[in-house]
Amino acid sequence: PRLLSQFFFADERVTRVVAEINGLDAELDPQQYLVLLNQLHLSQAHLLGVLERIMEECIPTQRHSRDYLVKFPEELLVGNLGNHMLFAAECLLAGTFPEVEEADRAQLRPQARNLLCSLELVRTVLREQSLNQPNSYPESVRAVLVQFDRLFAEFELSYVSSLVAVKSPEDIYRQQEIIVLFCETVERALRLGYLTQEMIDGYEPLLMFTIPRLAIISGLLIYPEGPLSLERSPEEMSQIFSPFYNLLKKIRELLQVLSVEELCLLERNLCTAE
């Protein structure tokens, strides 16, 4: 159950697979080479998972901030991003990463080198610690982990920023505005009886259509200074709504001529229509 013991065996597995890859002629046995590459990917992912748990146990208050992750596209955050970072660092040092522009590669290579050297130091230090005192983390071990955590975060941000357009502070603020609008919309719908708490707790599928519909009305009439404010230019709006700028203006014009009773009837119908 000890994390350092788990790390020792995970590290042994990575070392063994790397040795098999180094001893194999990929041109003579390409199929086995691919099998070993997959094993390396899985064993490295396991090693990083154990290392992450060790850092959470050993240096929980000294971890480098990961606030930058909110800037990343959501699709990047669903997979094993950490393992991809190691693979990217190794490819950058080997000069086999055409996806990254040459100017970015020149900037990333020193970071990749520092990251991989730091990982090797972490592996050496933790192996020794697991054999000598597997129940403690002396200051020397903590210092090595803090350095690795910082270098990993810095490389991750730099590398992803070189490949995709990360969100700007304005993009993040607009996203938060939409979250607030949806929360206020749900609160208002519960208060007016359009929705019930049971529907929300039970993940009623109809809510996937109901809440966005109500949010459009709320954003145009109830909270006109929020993310659906038509006083902004389309470029200043969230990319979710900006393509429908003219349509939203027409919807607002129609809504503004409704009486309170007619608006209430419209919202109730939107909660039942599929």
C-alpha positions, 0 to 999 in steps of 0.5 A: 500500500505504500506509495513509494513501493508502488513507485518502485515497481512502476519505475521498474516496469518502465525501465524494463520496457525501455530496455526491450525497445532499445534491444529491438530492431524496429525495421525487422519486427515493426509489429513488436515495436508497436506493441512495446511502444503501447506498453511504454505508453501505459507504463509511463501513464501508471508511473505518472499517476503514482508520482502525482499521488506522491506529490499530493501526499508529500508537497500538497501546499507547494504544488505549482498552480494549474490555473492555466488549465482553464485556458485550454480547450475542453477536449484536451482535458479529457485524456491523459494530458500528462503522459502526452507531455512526456512524449512531446518532450522526448520527440522535441529533443529527438527532433521528430515533432513537425507539428510544432513550428521551428521557432516554437521548437527552439523555445521548447527544447530547453524546457523539454530537456530540463523536464526530462532531466528533472524526471530522471532525477525524481525517479532516481531519488524516489527509487533510493528512498523507496529502498531505504526509508519508504515511509518518509519524505526528507526535505531533499526529496521534497525539493526534487518533487517541487522542481519537477512539478514546476518544470512540468507545469511550465512545459505543459503551458508552453507546449499547448500554447504553441499548438492551439489557441488558448483562451484569453482572459476575456474568453474565460470571463465571457465563459464565466458570464454564461455560467452565471446566466445559466445559474440565475436562469435555473434559480428563477425557473425554480422560483416561478415553478417552471422547473422542479428540484426533482427534475434537476436532481434526476437529470431530466433529459428535457432540461438540456433544451429547456434551460438554454431556451429560458437562458436566452429569454433571461439574457435578453430581457431579465439580465440585459447587461449579461453575456447576451447584451446586444449593446455589445458588438458581435466581436465582443460577445461569446463565440457561442452567441455571436453567430446569432447576433441578428437573430437575437435582435429579432427575438428581443424585438418580439419578446419586448411586445409581449405582456407579462402574462404572455411571456409567462405562457411562452416560458411555460411552453418552452419548458414542455415543448421538445 
